[in-house]
Amino acid sequence: MSGFRTLCAVVFGLALATPCLAADVGVRQLTIPATEHGRALQVTVWYPAGPGGEPVMVGDNRVFKGVPASLDAPPAKGRFPLVLLSHGSGSRVQGMAWLATELAKAGFIVAGPNHPGTTSGDSTPAETPKLWQRTRDLSAVIDGLTADPEWRDHVDADKVGVVGFSLGGAAAMEIAGARARLEAYASYCDSYRKWDCAWYAGGVGYVNDEKVKVDKVDLRSVDKALFEQSNLDRRVKSAVLVDPGLAQAYDAQSLKDIAIPMTFINLGDPATIPLAVAAEKLASLTPHGTYATVSDANHFAFLPECKEGGAQLLIAFGEIDPICTDAGKRPRADIHAEATRLISAALQRTLKN
């Protein structure tokens, strides 16, 4: 549930950079209306592409390595399953380019918004528990792509999946049908006081890429009806949940009622997985749930590979989380490769068969 929050536009200002080698993956930046926030959603789409487009590096910046794609390349002929991406708290969807690119190579159209209120440089504790806003963002992406004359002939609207990481994993849980209980979440934070709970109590946020003082969040003051409502979107047929947030707050019966395949992945060995994102029990409660772990990893291993000197730059910006440090001796590229195999296999099995 943490990471990226202290970083500003000087680090994350470039979503796309040039030059790079061309790839068989296209990428486009779209704007999709979303009245929930009173402002449009900025959405990145990766897709199987034909020749053309401008070679770019997606997500490249002073800290993280980018991933090659072809900006505005023409989509390849055919219809493809749609995979929604939901990034972690204080992150951006471009930070999932390493995964999105590989999924596009495997024959998926992959689209994710930068969620207003919980995106790098635009992230506050008060906005964080509003999962109903994130799920509406994701539903708006489905609406936008399936109605857009340029995309509707390429998107297979009957085959929609979602991949969520951390707070994005919580959004993916809820759009699949899970419901969280406000008192359960507040009680968990009464005693845990780490991770997301520490964020609510920290008294700081980020607005317009600037650190600001904000009120501490009393979770019991969150709108209970909205927090506990169903955010199910039946168009979503498969969900992959990587270190999903709110892990201790879901209503058990709502998990038992989920009808679609749910692929749960925790980053790390069983003894090291934080309570905040522990997902094995969640998988056991869902009728079509599977569970896997990625060894020698930690929560931050799902972020992009760091450049040389990236860790030092983060420290200089006041970042306290070990974003560039992984749990074991495996390179982050190896961890990404294993996670990609698990995620791609789940989506191939549930959306293409």
C-alpha positions, -999 to 999 in steps of 0.1 A, spaced: 0 0 0 30 23 1 57 35 -22 63 65 -45 44 90 -23 73 113 -15 85 116 -51 77 146 -72 74 156 -109 112 159 -113 114 122 -110 81 111 -126 75 139 -151 84 117 -181 59 90 -189 74 86 -223 109 92 -235 129 87 -267 148 72 -283 146 34 -280 144 3 -302 110 -2 -318 88 -30 -304 58 -50 -316 38 -34 -289 19 -1 -294 12 24 -267 -12 54 -266 -23 80 -241 -60 84 -240 -83 108 -221 -116 93 -209 -143 113 -192 -149 104 -156 -174 125 -137 -167 107 -104 -136 130 -99 -148 160 -118 -119 156 -142 -109 133 -170 -90 101 -166 -55 98 -181 -53 63 -194 -23 44 -210 -31 16 -234 -7 -11 -246 -17 -33 -275 -5 -57 -302 7 -34 -330 15 -33 -366 44 -15 -381 47 22 -375 46 46 -346 74 64 -328 98 44 -307 96 54 -270 105 42 -235 74 40 -213 80 49 -177 116 59 -181 128 85 -156 158 92 -133 150 64 -110 134 36 -130 142 19 -163 117 23 -191 102 -3 -214 102 0 -252 70 4 -272 58 22 -304 38 54 -296 6 56 -317 14 26 -338 -16 11 -356 -33 -17 -337 -28 -52 -352 -58 -67 -369 -82 -87 -348 -100 -86 -315 -82 -91 -283 -92 -96 -246 -90 -64 -225 -69 -64 -193 -74 -35 -169 -45 -24 -148 -49 -7 -114 -17 7 -99 -7 9 -62 -12 38 -38 10 67 -48 22 51 -80 13 55 -117 2 30 -143 34 36 -163 52 19 -135 35 -13 -146 49 -10 -182 72 -40 -177 41 -62 -172 17 -44 -196 42 -48 -225 46 -85 -220 8 -90 -218 4 -70 -251 30 -93 -267 8 -122 -255 -22 -109 -273 -40 -86 -248 -51 -50 -250 -40 -36 -216 -53 -3 -203 -49 14 -170 -58 49 -156 -37 70 -132 -63 71 -104 -69 107 -93 -62 112 -56 -40 81 -52 -14 87 -79 22 99 -75 22 136 -67 -16 135 -63 -22 113 -33 -38 120 1 -48 97 30 -84 109 28 -88 97 -8 -71 64 -3 -99 43 12 -124 54 -15 -123 22 -34 -156 30 -51 -138 57 -70 -111 34 -83 -136 8 -94 -156 35 -112 -124 45 -129 -119 9 -142 -155 6 -153 -151 40 -171 -121 25 -190 -142 -4 -202 -170 21 -212 -145 43 -231 -127 16 -250 -158 -4 -260 -176 28 -272 -146 44 -290 -149 39 -328 -112 34 -330 -110 7 -303 -144 -11 -302 -135 -33 -332 -103 -44 -315 -115 -50 -279 -133 -83 -272 -159 -69 -247 -168 -104 -236 -133 -111 -224 -123 -85 -198 -99 -91 -170 -83 -70 -143 -48 -70 -127 -43 -50 -96 -13 -44 -73 -16 -33 -37 -44 -7 -34 -50 -16 -71 -54 -52 -59 -81 -40 -35 -98 -22 -65 -96 -54 -85 -111 -74 -55 -141 -50 -54 -148 -48 -91 -148 -87 -90 -175 -86 -63 -157 -85 -29 -170 -60 -3 -150 -46 26 -164 -39 61 -155 -5 75 -154 -15 111 -132 -45 103 -108 -22 85 -108 4 112 -102 -22 139 -73 -37 120 -57 -2 118 -63 3 155 -38 -24 162 -16 -28 131 -4 8 127 19 0 98 16 3 60 -17 18 50 -26 24 86 5 45 91 -4 65 60 -38 74 74 -22 85 107 8 104 92 -8 138 86 9 143 52 -2 141 16 8 151 -19 -10 177 -40 4 191 -73 36 172 -67 41 190 -34 41 176 1 13 191 22 0 188 57 -34 171 60 -57 159 87 -52 124 100 -79 101 88 -103 85 112 -114 55 92 -147 54 111 -156 87 96 -154 74 60 -188 71 43 -199 36 55 -225 31 28 -201 39 0 -172 19 16 -193 -12 20 -213 -11 -12 -209 -36 -40 -187 -23 -68 -192 -54 -89 -189 -50 -127 -201 -82 -143 -182 -74 -175 -150 -84 -156 -145 -122 -161 -111 -127 -144 -91 -110 -117 -54 -112 -108 -46 -97 -73 -10 -90 -64 -4 -82 -27 -40 -69 -25 -47 -42 0 -75 -43 27 -67 -80 30 -80 -81 66 -113 -63 59 -132 -83 33 -166 -98 41 -162 -135 39 -196 -142 24 -189 -117 -4 -157 -137 -12 -177 -169 -13 -201 -154 -37 -175 -143 -63 -182 -162 -95 -151 -155 -116 -116 -169 -114 -94 -151 -88 -56 -155 -91 -39 -143 -59 -2 -137 -58 19 -126 -28 54 -113 -32 78 -130 -8 81 -161 13 52 -170 36 70 -159 67 77 -124 53 44 -115 37 29 -85 56 -5 -89 73 -17 -59 52 -16 -79 20 -17 -116 31 -39 -132 5 -38 -170 11 -70 -170 32 -87 -148 6 -79 -173 -21 -93 -201 0 -126 -184 4 -133 -177 -32 -148 -206 -51 -124 -203 -81 -94 -189 -63 -57 -200 -67 -28 -188 -47 10 -185 -54 40 -167 -40 71 -153 -56 101 -161 -35 129 -138 -27 107 -108 -34 90 -81 -14 62 -56 -20 84 -32 -38 96 -58 -63 65 -52 -84 78 -17 -91 100 -11 -122 137 -20 -122 158 8 -107 186 24 -125 221 27 -111 220 55 -85 182 53 -83 182 43 -46 205 72 -37 182 96 -56 152 83 -37 169 89 -4 178 124 -15 141 131 -21 132 118 14 118 85 4 120 62 34 108 30 18 134 6 3 119 9 -31 150 -3 -50 159 -31 -25 145 -66 -29 143 -93 -3 168 -119 -16 196 -123 -41 174 -126 -72 176 -96 -96 143 -77 -99 142 -87 -136 140 -123 -126 112 -116 -101 93 -97 -129 98 -126 -153 82 -150 -127 54 -127 -119 47 -122 -156 45 -159 -162 21 -164 -134 -1 -135 -145 0 -142 -182 -8 -179 -176 -38 -170 -155 -52 -146 -181 -45 -170 -210 -64 -197 -191 -93 -176 -180 -98 -152 -209 -86 -170 -240 -99 -206 -235 
